[in-house]
Amino acid sequence: MTILNHDFLALTLANPHSIAPFELDFPSGTGVVEDTGIFRLEPHQAKQDISLVLSVGVHGNETGPIELVNELLMQILSGRLTLGIRLLVLIGNPVAANAGKRFCEVNLNRLFHGGWQGYQGFEAKRAERLEQAIDDFYQDLDEKHTKLHYDLHTAIRGSEHEKFVVYPYVKEARYSKQQLSFLAASGIDAVLLSHQATTTFSFHSYETYGAHAFTIELGKVYPFGQNDLSRFTQMESSLCLLLEEGTFAQSEISLLSIFTVLDALIKDDESYQLNIAEDANNFSQFESDFLLSSSKKSEYRVKQSGDAIVFPNTNLPIVQRAGLVVRPISAHDLSYV
């Protein structure tokens, strides 16, 4: 079998449930399609000891990053880009991608780090399979080897910061200066420092393997063919430099707006509501004492002017998170490694 026209996305969408593994050669290395949407590439000559996971389409309707990474793969397979590091590409949820839906049964990005064990169905099995692919990819690497996982997304709603990153919860609260500088050079506007362990894909790679791992939001959701890939130019340039040379593009961390989580808003009753516009942007800020949420059981008032909301959503079951309240902090206040 082969990848017709070097189009891994087309192959994946044509075989959304499974595909027999096969190997192939390309000008700068060898590759193995291990399963549908799972493609490992090994360079003939590694420039650096770096193993990079690029995951896209964990939510099936977030098509922009899928098209971006597929274009990078086309450049590698055709020889226009010379691969200099190990690479694993994962198209997370091809069934949902074909359906133009975020997910089919369960939000796949809540099923990692073993979260799939409490569920049945396609997404649960897919989360288990994707975890196995990463486990195989990182297996037997020594401590000096740099492990990376960039999980690329786009958001349902607009944002005051178009491109932003969720930095997984770090127990000792010491953050990678190199990686933050790379994100700044890649066109990222803001970084949200996660406040607790989660079952997201990026947290799984960080917690299990010690990888530098991030959930990277690159703008808004659009259908296949309607994405303006020029909006990803900085990210594409940084990834090309990393893929070819094993070098991290760098820029000033001061270019990033940094946010820390103050509180999680939890839907505690069917009467629960957020007192914001239906189309309110991520990182919308509020004045002190603003009644942000209320129900028959509770209310939440903003504690300090400038506090903002991220990921607001009340269309979910009771006891699930309806949003995060976040506060801007200075990059100078962080501890770095």
Secondary structure, DSSP 8 states (H G I E B T S, - for coil): ---GGG-HHHHHHHSSS----EEEEETTEEEEEEETTEEEEEESS-SSSEEEEEEE-SSTT-HHHHHHHHHHHHHHHHTSS---SEEEEEE--HHHHHHTSS-SSS-GGGSTTTGGGG--SHHHHHHHHHHHHHHHHHTT--TTSEEEEEEEEEESS-BSSSSEEEE---TT-EE-HHHHHHHHHTT--EEEE--S----HHHHHHHHH--EEEEEEEEE---TT---GGGGHHHHHHHHHHHHH-------GGGSEEEEEEEEEE--STT-EE-S-TT--BTEE--TT-EEEE-SS-EEE-SSTT-EEES---SS-TTSEEEEEEEEE-GGGSEE-
